[in-house]
């Protein structure tokens, strides 16, 4: 007979045991954060409509380089627009079922009238004005569950770059629904929330960053952008 009195308890039986996050787990935001904080080596996990998604390691293509180009575009806008803040992969507390970690967010500082703010522990709370994601294709959750959560929580603009399909979907919130913004004859989309944030879609998907920045500079030189900067500084 085995003497079980001296056996150590299994980790799951320990009162201090915290289960690892696994893709497909169904949790609320508080339990999601508890498990995420207990995994310091985990780089990216998201809670979308109550379901956990743990990211796999990212390849240079099709994610890391497009992500960098997206940040270059948004970063140049941020530098030229005092009162606007840019985040790379920040955790965003939206509601009890949604805590995404978007590839990029662009927001108006809370002190300048923005609709989100930083909590005491440094996490973004509420809906940033703009969220951007790099996705493999249109089959991704970014265009379904995540899009629905972003719309419901009032994120004003949502950009999804579908790398394999060389496509950019840019949605703007109108009367509680997302409306797709379409490029003009020169393949340019202009933000409805951030005046001067202009994107040459064809240049972005083809990797022509000098052209992307040239078109952005046109937006930054516009009267609308100058008025926006004045409004933020007012």
N, C-alpha and C positions, 0 to 999 in steps of 0.2 A: 504494500500500500504506500502511496506517495503522501508524504507529509506536506500538506498545502499551507500550513500555518506560517512557514517562513518564506513562501514564494512572494516575489515582488508583484505589485499590481501592474496590470498592463497599462500602457499610456492612456488608453481610452477610459480606464476605470479611475484614473487619477482625477481629483477634483480640480486640478490646475491645467488639465489637458485641454488644448484648443485644437480642433480639427483643422486640417489644411483646406484651403480653398480648392475646389475642383470645378471644372467647367460642367455646367448643368445643375449645380447646386441651386436650390431655391431658398433664398434667404431674404430677410429684411435688411435695410441699410445698416442698422446698428450691429447686427451679427456679422454682416459682411466686413465692416470696418474692424471688428474685433479679430477676425481671422486674418485679414489682410495685414494688420499691424503686427501680428505674431509671425509673419513670414518676411523678414527684412530682405531676403535675397530675391523675392519676387518683384519683378520690375513693372508689370502691368496686369491688372485685373479690373474688370468692370462689372457692375450690377445693372442689368438692363431689364426693366419690367419684371424685377424679382428673380431673374436668372443670372447666374455667375458665368462670366466668360474670362478664362485665363489665356492670355496671349502666348503664342509660340514665339521662339526666337525669330527676329526679323532679318530678312535678307537685305543686302544692299539694293538689289532690285527684286521685287517691284515696290519696296516701301521706303527704305532709308533715304535714298537720293531724292525721290519725289517729295518726301516729307521735308528734307532740307530746302528744296526749291520753294516749297510752300511757305516755309518760315522766312526765307529771304524776302519774298514778296510782301508778306505781312509785316516783317520787321522793318522794312523801309517805310511802310506806311506809319507804323508806330513811332519811329524816330521823327517823322515830319509832323506828327499830330500830338502835341502835348495834351495830357489828360486822357489819352487812350493807352491801355495796357495790353500786353501780349503774353500769353502763357503757352509753354511747350509741355504737352502731356500732363496737365494738372488734374488732380481729382476734383470733381465738381459734385457737390451735394444738391441734387435736384428735388427729390422727394423720398419717401420711405422705401420705394421700390427701384429707385434709379440713382446710381452713383457712377457715372461714366468717367473715363479718363481720355478725353479727346486728344487727337494729335495736336490741335492748336485751338486756342480761343482768343478772340479779340473782344475787349470789353471797355466800356467807359468807366473810369474810376468812380467809385461810389461818391466821393466828395464832389464830383462834377455832374452828378445826377444819374449815374449808372444804375442798372436794375439788379446787379449782384454785388456782393461784398466779400471780404475775407473774414473768416471766422477767427476766433481767438487762437485756434491751433494752426492757422495759415491756410486752411482749405477754402476753396471758393464755395460760397453758399448762394443759392439762387441761380437764375438763368443769365449767363453772359449774353451780350447782344449778338455775337457771331461765333459759331463753332465750325471748324473745318476738319475733315477726316480724309485720310488716304485709304482707299479700299481696293481690293483686287478686282472686283467686278460688280455688276449690278445685282448679283445674287446675294450680296453680303447683307448682314443684319443692319448695317449702317443705313440702308434705304428702306428698312421695314420697322422692326421694333424700336430701334434707336431713333429713327426719324419721328415715329409716333410719340415717343417720350419727350423729345425735344420740342415738338409742336405743342404738346399739352402743357409743358412747363413755360412756354412763352419765349423760347429762344428766337430772336427776330430773324436771323438769317442762318442758313445751314448749307455748307458747301461739302460735296462729296466728290472726290477725284477718283474715278474708276480707271485705274492705271491700265489694265489689260485691254480695255475697250477704248482707250484714248478719249475719254469723255469726262466732262465736269458737269455735275448737276448742282445748280445754285437755287436754293429755295428761299422765298421771302414770305414772312407771316402776314397774311391779310385776312382780317375778320376771323381769326382763329384757325385758319387753314393755310397750308403751305402752297404757294404758287411758284411754279418754276420760272425763273428769269431766263430769257433767251438772249443769245449774243446778237449784236447788231451786224450790219453788213461787213464790218471789219473784224468780226469775231470777238468783240469786246462786250463784257458785262460790267455794269456799274452798280455798286452797292446802293441799296435803298436806305441803309441805316448809317453808313460811314461815307459821307460825301468825299469824293476823290479816290476812293478805293476802286480802281479800275483794273480789270483783268483781261488780257488777251488770251483767250482760252486755247487757241491753236498754238500759240507760242509756248504756253505752259506745258501742254501735253507733248510737244515735240522737243522740249528741253532747251528752247531758245530763250534763255534767261535775259540776255541783253534787251531783247524785244519786250519781254514781260516788264522789265524795269523802265523801259522807255515809255510804254503806254501808261504805267503807273505814274510816272513823272508828269505826264499830261494831266492826269487826274489831280495830282498834288498842286498843279499850277492853276487849276480852275478856280473860278470865283466862288463856287459852292464849297470847295475845301477851305478856302481862306475864311469864308463866313463861319464854317464849322469850328475852325480853330479859334476864331474870335469868340464864338458862343461858349466854348469850353473854358476859355480863359476868363470869361466874364464873371 
